[in-house]
């Protein structure tokens, strides 16, 4: 008399349990939410000029933006500043300097830089509108030393030269947005 294999006897049950678990595993993956934030840009007179949308990824933050009312047909600097304040009466000086938790030099071309808040220049079209999508691998939205939640995004009047200290000769602050 041959004995049936125990694994063969329970295989249908094991298969059923495994299949039943799949939806909960898939739901668990979907339940992990992506952290996002928004930022409303204000010009030097406190008028809303655009929006920014931020999405945390596994390796940094993706920042999309559209801003109107900028000087046309030129490159302008785009940075994260350390303080989440955009007081237009003081030309947005309340936003402080560039976000720099590692205390390194400014710029992609510096030996110890860049600041976590340094980002590529963005182009303003002939109508004075900047539309861009920029990825910053040095920051995050979740809590931590490199979190930019509650800090400010800044558009400057000049392009960043990526080496001048402390801020790349970026010029006047044209538009500021608190990241919320």
N, C-alpha and C positions, 0 to 999 in steps of 0.2 A: 504494500500500500504506500502510495506516495503522499507526502505531506505538502499541502499548498504553501507557497512562500508567503511569509507574513507581510512582506513589503507589497507583494502583488495583491494581497487581500485588502490592504489599506490604501493602495494607490488611488482609487477613485475618491476616497475621502480627502486625502492630502491634496489632490488636484482641485477638488471643490473648495477647500479652505484657501488654497493659494489664489484661485480665481476670485473668490469672495473678497480677499484682502486688496486686490488691485485697485478698486475704486477709492478706497480710503487712502491708499498710498498716493494715488494721483491727486486726490483732494488735498492731502497734506502738502504736496508740492505747490498747488495753486494757492493754498492758504497763506503762504509766505508772501507778504506784500512788499512791493517796491516802494521805498520811501521817496516822496516827491515834495517839492516846495515851489512857491511862486514868488515873484518879486515885481513890484510896480515901480517903473522908472519915473522920477520927477526931474524936471529941468531946473535951471537956476532961479526960476520964479515960482517953483512949487507946483507947476502944472504937470499933470500926468501925460507922459509922452510915449510910453510903451510898456511892454510886459516881458518878463523872463520866466522860463519854466525850467525847473531843475529836476533831474532824475538820477538817483543814486544807482550805480551799477556795481558789479562785483569788484571793479578795479578803479573806481573814481566816480566823478559826477559829470553827466552830460547836461550842458546848459544851452537852451535854445532861447533866442530873443528876437524881438522886433521893436525898434525904437524910431520915432519920427522926430522931425525938427532939428536934426543935426546939420552941421556945415556939410554941404554936398560935395560929392566926388573926391573923397579922400579916405585915407586910412586913419583910424583912431585907436587909441589904446583902450584895452578892456581888462579890468583887474577885479579881484576880490579885495575889499578893504576890511580892516580889523574890527570896526565898530558898526553895529546896526543902527545908524542914525544918519538921516539925510536932511539936515536942516539947510534949506535952500537960502536962508538969509545970510549964511556964512559961506556960501559957495560950496556947500557939502563938506566943509572941513571937519565937521562933526563925525564923519566916517573914519577919521584917523588915517593911518598909513596902510600900506599893503599888508594883507594877512601873511604873517611870517612866523609860524610857531617854531620853526627850526632855527631861527635867528641866523639866516644865511644871507649872502649878498643878493641884490636884485638882478634879474635878467637871465635869459636862456644862454647868453654868451659869457656870463661870469664864471669864474672857476669854482665857486662854492654854491652858486645859485641853482635854480631860481627860487624865489619866494613861492610858497604854496599858492599865493594869490596871483602870481604872474600868469598871464594867458596871452595867446597870439592876438595881434592887432586884428581889427575887423574893418571891412569896407563899407563905406556909406555911399549909396548910389546918388545919381544926379538929382533925385527928388528930396534928398536929405534923410533917407530911411536906411537904417542898418538892419539887416536880417542875417542871423548867423546861428550856427550850431557849433559849439566849442566843447571839447572834452578836456577835463582837468583831472589827471591821475593822482594829484597830490592832496586832494580834499575829499570829504565825505559829508553826508547830511546827518548820519546817525551821530549819537553822542561820542565825544572823543576829542583829543587834542587838535585834530585836523578838521573838526566839524565847522562848516560855514553857515549852518542854520543860525539865524539871528545876526549875521554879519551883513555887509553891503556889497552890491555889485556897482562898479563905477565905469563910466565912459568918460574919457579925457579928450581934449581938443586936438592933441597931436598924436602921432604914432609913437609907440614905445620903441626905443632904440636897442632894447634888450641888454644894455650894459651900464648906462649911467646910473650912479648911485644918488639917492636911494630909490628913485622911481622911474628911471628910464627916460627922463626928459619928456614926460607925457603931457605936460601942460595943464591948463585949466580943467576943472571938473565940470563937465557939461550935464551929465545925467547920473542920478544915483537911485538905487533901489534896495530896500531892506529885504533880505531873504527870509520868508516866513513859511 
